[in-house]
């Protein structure tokens, strides 16, 4: 199974790795996502809604094979639904879970019009 792991290092820097089972495939950098849209020249972040998390959301979608224009369309919704909710110290997420989130969006559906499946419903 393929995974993406984000770690916060002791010096405060962040590191994002792509793994298959326990084998390192590569380190994920902002380079590819910056060619699609530039949110953060200082790199990735997570655990809140800002420019670093937006860059990471876009990079995660691209890393699992989402086409660039589709990833650009969805990454802000993905940031708020998933990346902003990652623990500050780190995260692990499977490629399958990212792709499942994307598939629930439907090809013609605007991400701004669909509620997040992870959002807790308001009490009546």
Secondary structure as UniProt FT lines:
FT   STRAND          2..8
FT   TURN            10..11
FT   STRAND          14..20
FT   TURN            21..22
FT   STRAND          23..27
FT   HELIX           31..36
FT   TURN            41..42
FT   HELIX           51..63
FT   TURN            64..65
FT   HELIX           68..81
FT   HELIX           83..85
FT   TURN            88..89
FT   STRAND          90..94
FT   HELIX           95..103
FT   TURN            104..105
FT   TURN            107..108
FT   TURN            111..113
FT   TURN            117..118
//
